[in-house]
Amino acid sequence: MSANRYPFLFATLGKAANTLPDELAQPLETTLSASQTADTTTLLDQLQRIRYSEGADGQPLVRKGRAPGQCVALSRIQRANAGLTFLLELFHACERVRVDGDISQQLGDDARDGLLFACRGLSEYVDTQVDAA
């Protein structure tokens, strides 16, 4: 597979696109290269919106007096914080089920540990981003 044959796929995945078989690469390239118009939503359009400063509410983050790069950093912090909040709510619900719920609804220790590690990782990421902003 070459960069010329699947340009949108290479723009999206980089060198990882080399590992995809043609049966998978062709439909992905077709989807990514779909024409973008004002009334349609394409996969590539959404990937680009998400990558370039979409905030936790799904809208581009624009702050008066902030450079575009600062807005990107703030939107990443906002998204990570939203993810952290969700994970903590999920962990809280799991803990309530562990204490008061039916055994069939409980998560195992490994899943609870995974939630804690995910929360720690997001918290550390937010901390480093806030220090950098």
Accessible surface in RSA format (square Angstrom, percent):
REM  Atomic radii and reference values for relative SASA: ProtOr
REM  Chains: A
REM  Algorithm: Lee & Richards
REM  Probe-radius: 1.40
REM  Slices: 20
REM RES _ NUM      All-atoms   Total-Side   Main-Chain    Non-polar    All polar
REM                ABS   REL    ABS   REL    ABS   REL    ABS   REL    ABS   REL
RES MET A   1    71.85  37.2   4.85   3.2  67.00 159.5   8.51   7.2  63.34  83.9
RES SER A   2    56.29  47.6  50.34  67.2   5.96  13.7  45.87  97.7  10.42  14.6
RES ALA A   3    56.33  51.8  48.26  74.5   8.07  18.4  48.34  68.1   7.99  21.2
RES ASN A   4   139.43  96.2 115.59 111.7  23.85  57.4  32.83  79.0 106.60 103.0
RES ARG A   5   133.84  56.2 110.45  56.3  23.39  55.7  44.41  60.7  89.43  54.2
RES TYR A   6     1.69   0.8   1.69   1.0   0.00   0.0   1.14   0.9   0.54   0.7
RES PRO A   7    69.47  50.6  61.86  56.4   7.62  27.7  64.51  53.3   4.96  30.8
RES PHE A   8    77.79  38.9  76.90  47.6   0.89   2.3  77.74  47.1   0.05   0.1
RES LEU A   9     2.11   1.2   2.11   1.5   0.00   0.0   2.11   1.5   0.00   0.0
RES PHE A  10    38.11  19.1  31.21  19.3   6.90  18.0  31.51  19.1   6.60  18.9
RES ALA A  11    81.05  74.5  45.61  70.4  35.44  80.6  58.24  82.0  22.82  60.4
RES THR A  12    31.70  22.5  15.04  15.2  16.66  39.7  15.73  21.1  15.97  24.1
RES LEU A  13    75.89  42.3  57.69  41.3  18.20  45.8  61.77  43.4  14.12  38.0
RES GLY A  14    33.01  40.7   0.00   N/A  33.01  40.7  31.32  85.9   1.69   3.8
RES LYS A  15   178.91  87.3 169.42 104.0   9.49  22.6 112.66 101.4  66.24  70.6
RES ALA A  16    56.65  52.1  45.50  70.2  11.15  25.4  52.28  73.6   4.37  11.6
RES ALA A  17     0.00   0.0   0.00   0.0   0.00   0.0   0.00   0.0   0.00   0.0
RES ASN A  18    83.86  57.8  60.45  58.4  23.41  56.4  22.91  55.1  60.95  58.9
RES THR A  19   113.26  80.6  81.70  82.8  31.56  75.2  76.58 102.9  36.68  55.5
RES LEU A  20    35.34  19.7  29.02  20.8   6.33  15.9  29.42  20.7   5.92  15.9
RES PRO A  21    70.27  51.2  58.15  53.0  12.12  44.1  70.13  57.9   0.15   0.9
RES ASP A  22    61.28  42.9  55.33  55.1   5.95  14.1  21.44  50.5  39.84  39.7
RES GLU A  23   139.80  80.3 117.63  89.0  22.17  52.8  75.89 146.8  63.92  52.2
RES LEU A  24    84.30  46.9  82.52  59.0   1.78   4.5  84.30  59.2   0.00   0.0
RES ALA A  25     0.00   0.0   0.00   0.0   0.00   0.0   0.00   0.0   0.00   0.0
RES GLN A  26    89.89  50.3  89.89  65.7   0.00   0.0  43.28  92.1  46.60  35.3
RES PRO A  27    70.81  51.6  63.47  57.9   7.33  26.7  69.99  57.8   0.82   5.1
RES LEU A  28    55.27  30.8  54.77  39.2   0.50   1.3  55.17  38.7   0.10   0.3
RES GLU A  29    15.11   8.7  15.11  11.4   0.00   0.0  11.91  23.0   3.20   2.6
RES THR A  30    81.57  58.0  75.78  76.8   5.79  13.8  68.36  91.8  13.21  20.0
RES THR A  31    61.99  44.1  55.77  56.5   6.22  14.8  35.62  47.8  26.37  39.9
RES LEU A  32     4.72   2.6   4.43   3.2   0.29   0.7   4.43   3.1   0.29   0.8
RES SER A  33    47.26  39.9  27.08  36.1  20.18  46.5  12.32  26.2  34.94  49.0
RES ALA A  34    45.07  41.4  32.79  50.6  12.28  27.9  42.27  59.5   2.80   7.4
RES SER A  35    91.76  77.5  70.91  94.6  20.85  48.0  51.42 109.5  40.34  56.5
RES GLN A  36    90.51  50.6  59.64  43.6  30.87  73.5  24.56  52.3  65.94  50.0
RES THR A  37    75.92  54.0  58.44  59.2  17.48  41.7  65.51  88.0  10.41  15.7
RES ALA A  38   111.53 102.5  63.34  97.8  48.18 109.6  75.64 106.5  35.88  95.1
RES ASP A  39   133.74  93.7  95.57  95.1  38.17  90.3  43.11 101.4  90.64  90.4
RES THR A  40    74.11  52.7  58.36  59.2  15.75  37.5  63.41  85.2  10.71  16.2
RES THR A  41   101.17  72.0  69.79  70.8  31.38  74.8  35.53  47.7  65.64  99.2
RES THR A  42    13.49   9.6   7.59   7.7   5.90  14.1  13.41  18.0   0.07   0.1
RES LEU A  43    80.17  44.6  70.20  50.2   9.97  25.1  74.05  52.0   6.12  16.5
RES LEU A  44    15.27   8.5  15.27  10.9   0.00   0.0  15.27  10.7   0.00   0.0
RES ASP A  45    41.61  29.1  41.61  41.4   0.00   0.0   4.05   9.5  37.56  37.5
RES GLN A  46    52.73  29.5  52.73  38.5   0.00   0.0  24.85  52.9  27.88  21.1
RES LEU A  47    57.74  32.2  55.68  39.8   2.06   5.2  55.71  39.1   2.03   5.5
RES GLN A  48    76.68  42.9  75.64  55.3   1.04   2.5  18.46  39.3  58.22  44.2
RES ARG A  49    80.04  33.6  72.86  37.1   7.18  17.1  39.99  54.7  40.05  24.3
RES ILE A  50    84.08  47.8  83.95  62.5   0.13   0.3  83.95  60.4   0.13   0.4
RES ARG A  51   111.89  47.0 102.57  52.3   9.32  22.2  39.55  54.1  72.34  43.8
RES TYR A  52   139.26  65.0 131.22  74.7   8.04  20.9  93.41  70.2  45.85  56.5
RES SER A  53    17.70  15.0  17.45  23.3   0.24   0.6   1.78   3.8  15.92  22.3
RES GLU A  54    23.37  13.4  23.15  17.5   0.23   0.5   1.17   2.3  22.20  18.1
RES GLY A  55     2.62   3.2   0.00   N/A   2.62   3.2   0.36   1.0   2.27   5.1
RES ALA A  56    50.91  46.8  15.72  24.3  35.19  80.1  20.18  28.4  30.73  81.4
RES ASP A  57   111.70  78.2  76.86  76.5  34.84  82.4  49.53 116.6  62.17  62.0
RES GLY A  58    23.99  29.6   0.00   N/A  23.99  29.6  20.95  57.5   3.05   6.8
RES GLN A  59   105.14  58.8 104.31  76.2   0.83   2.0  36.44  77.6  68.70  52.1
RES PRO A  60    75.66  55.1  62.07  56.6  13.58  49.4  62.07  51.3  13.58  84.4
RES LEU A  61    21.68  12.1  17.18  12.3   4.50  11.3  18.72  13.1   2.96   8.0
RES VAL A  62   124.61  82.0 100.82  91.3  23.79  57.3 101.07  87.8  23.53  63.8
RES ARG A  63   107.20  45.0 101.91  51.9   5.30  12.6  30.81  42.1  76.39  46.3
RES LYS A  64   211.48 103.2 173.88 106.7  37.60  89.5 126.41 113.8  85.07  90.6
RES GLY A  65    81.58 100.6   0.00   N/A  81.58 100.6  43.66 119.8  37.92  84.9
RES ARG A  66   109.50  46.0  89.92  45.8  19.58  46.6   8.91  12.2 100.59  61.0
RES ALA A  67    53.21  48.9  43.58  67.3   9.63  21.9  50.11  70.6   3.10   8.2
RES PRO A  68   112.88  82.3 106.13  96.7   6.75  24.5 112.11  92.6   0.77   4.8
RES GLY A  69    51.43  63.4   0.00   N/A  51.43  63.4  39.19 107.5  12.24  27.4
RES GLN A  70    74.95  41.9  71.46  52.2   3.48   8.3  23.60  50.2  51.35  38.9
RES CYS A  71     9.36   7.1   9.36  10.4   0.00   0.0   4.45  11.3   4.90   5.3
RES VAL A  72    34.76  22.9  34.76  31.5   0.00   0.0  34.76  30.2   0.00   0.0
RES ALA A  73    22.61  20.8  21.66  33.4   0.95   2.2  22.48  31.7   0.13   0.4
RES LEU A  74    32.22  17.9  30.03  21.5   2.19   5.5  30.03  21.1   2.19   5.9
RES SER A  75     0.13   0.1   0.13   0.2   0.00   0.0   0.00   0.0   0.13   0.2
RES ARG A  76    98.25  41.3  95.85  48.9   2.40   5.7  11.77  16.1  86.48  52.4
RES ILE A  77    23.21  13.2  23.21  17.3   0.00   0.0  23.21  16.7   0.00   0.0
RES GLN A  78    61.76  34.5  55.83  40.8   5.93  14.1  25.16  53.6  36.60  27.8
RES ARG A  79    70.44  29.6  62.10  31.7   8.34  19.9  34.17  46.7  36.26  22.0
RES ALA A  80     9.17   8.4   3.52   5.4   5.65  12.8   8.60  12.1   0.57   1.5
RES ASN A  81    74.28  51.2  74.28  71.8   0.00   0.0   5.39  13.0  68.89  66.6
RES ALA A  82    47.36  43.5  33.86  52.2  13.50  30.7  41.57  58.5   5.79  15.3
RES GLY A  83    26.80  33.0   0.00   N/A  26.80  33.0  25.69  70.5   1.11   2.5
RES LEU A  84    24.81  13.8  24.81  17.7   0.00   0.0  24.81  17.4   0.00   0.0
RES THR A  85    65.62  46.7  63.46  64.3   2.16   5.2  48.32  64.9  17.30  26.2
RES PHE A  86   120.05  60.1 118.70  73.5   1.35   3.5 119.70  72.6   0.35   1.0
RES LEU A  87    30.86  17.2  30.86  22.1   0.00   0.0  30.86  21.7   0.00   0.0
RES LEU A  88    86.42  48.1  83.24  59.6   3.18   8.0  83.59  58.7   2.83   7.6
RES GLU A  89   108.25  62.1  99.61  75.4   8.64  20.6  44.95  87.0  63.29  51.7
RES LEU A  90    70.01  39.0  65.41  46.8   4.60  11.6  69.44  48.8   0.57   1.5
RES PHE A  91    42.59  21.3  42.59  26.4   0.00   0.0  42.59  25.8   0.00   0.0
RES HIS A  92    97.68  53.4  94.88  65.9   2.80   7.2  54.51  56.2  43.17  50.2
RES ALA A  93    51.63  47.5  46.42  71.6   5.22  11.9  50.59  71.2   1.05   2.8
RES CYS A  94    14.56  11.0   9.11  10.2   5.44  12.8   4.47  11.3  10.09  10.9
RES GLU A  95    52.60  30.2  52.60  39.8   0.00   0.0  32.03  62.0  20.57  16.8
RES ARG A  96   152.93  64.2 148.48  75.7   4.45  10.6  51.47  70.3 101.46  61.5
RES VAL A  97    47.07  31.0  45.38  41.1   1.69   4.1  47.04  40.9   0.03   0.1
RES ARG A  98   100.00  42.0  87.85  44.8  12.15  28.9  12.73  17.4  87.27  52.9
RES VAL A  99    95.62  62.9  64.95  58.8  30.68  73.9  69.53  60.4  26.09  70.8
RES ASP A 100   124.25  87.0  87.21  86.8  37.04  87.6  35.96  84.6  88.29  88.1
RES GLY A 101    35.75  44.1   0.00   N/A  35.75  44.1  19.33  53.1  16.42  36.8
RES ASP A 102    88.37  61.9  73.71  73.4  14.66  34.7  34.67  81.6  53.70  53.6
RES ILE A 103   139.31  79.3 128.29  95.6  11.02  26.5 128.29  92.4  11.02  29.9
RES SER A 104    85.99  72.7  49.59  66.2  36.41  83.9  51.29 109.2  34.70  48.6
RES GLN A 105   126.82  70.9 106.60  77.9  20.23  48.2  29.52  62.8  97.30  73.8
RES GLN A 106    53.59  30.0  30.78  22.5  22.82  54.3   5.89  12.5  47.70  36.2
RES LEU A 107    71.96  40.1  64.22  45.9   7.75  19.5  65.91  46.3   6.05  16.3
RES GLY A 108    40.25  49.6   0.00   N/A  40.25  49.6  30.70  84.2   9.55  21.4
RES ASP A 109    97.99  68.6  90.95  90.5   7.05  16.7  33.07  77.8  64.93  64.8
RES ASP A 110   117.33  82.2 102.21 101.7  15.12  35.8  47.86 112.6  69.47  69.3
RES ALA A 111    38.27  35.2  25.70  39.7  12.57  28.6  36.30  51.1   1.98   5.2
RES ARG A 112    39.47  16.6  39.47  20.1   0.00   0.0   5.83   8.0  33.64  20.4
RES ASP A 113    71.92  50.4  71.36  71.0   0.56   1.3   9.54  22.5  62.38  62.2
RES GLY A 114    36.95  45.6   0.00   N/A  36.95  45.6  31.46  86.3   5.49  12.3
RES LEU A 115    20.02  11.2  18.31  13.1   1.71   4.3  18.65  13.1   1.37   3.7
RES LEU A 116    77.46  43.1  77.42  55.4   0.04   0.1  77.45  54.4   0.01   0.0
RES PHE A 117   129.73  64.9 122.11  75.6   7.62  19.8 122.39  74.2   7.34  21.0
RES ALA A 118    41.33  38.0  27.00  41.7  14.33  32.6  39.63  55.8   1.70   4.5
RES CYS A 119     8.91   6.7   8.34   9.3   0.57   1.3   8.27  21.0   0.63   0.7
RES ARG A 120   138.32  58.1 134.59  68.6   3.73   8.9  51.21  70.0  87.11  52.8
RES GLY A 121    36.10  44.5   0.00   N/A  36.10  44.5  29.37  80.6   6.73  15.1
RES LEU A 122    48.71  27.1  46.90  33.6   1.81   4.5  47.18  33.1   1.53   4.1
RES SER A 123    53.05  44.8  50.09  66.8   2.96   6.8  13.79  29.4  39.26  55.0
RES GLU A 124   100.83  57.9  97.17  73.5   3.66   8.7  46.49  89.9  54.34  44.4
RES TYR A 125    80.75  37.7  75.38  42.9   5.38  14.0  69.45  52.2  11.30  13.9
RES VAL A 126    25.44  16.7  25.44  23.0   0.00   0.0  25.44  22.1   0.00   0.0
RES ASP A 127    85.62  60.0  82.17  81.8   3.45   8.2  18.96  44.6  66.66  66.5
RES THR A 128    80.13  57.0  73.84  74.9   6.30  15.0  69.89  93.9  10.24  15.5
RES GLN A 129    42.12  23.6  42.12  30.8   0.00   0.0   0.00   0.0  42.12  31.9
RES VAL A 130    82.24  54.1  72.71  65.8   9.53  23.0  73.41  63.8   8.83  23.9
RES ASP A 131   113.25  79.3  81.01  80.6  32.24  76.2  31.98  75.3  81.27  81.1
RES ALA A 132    86.15  79.2  44.93  69.3  41.23  93.8  56.25  79.2  29.90  79.2
RES ALA A 133    63.07  58.0  10.03  15.5  53.04 120.7  31.26  44.0  31.81  84.3
END  Absolute sums over single chains surface
CHAIN  1 A     9107.7       7412.7       1694.9       5432.5       3675.1
END  Absolute sums over all chains
TOTAL          9107.7       7412.7       1694.9       5432.5       3675.1
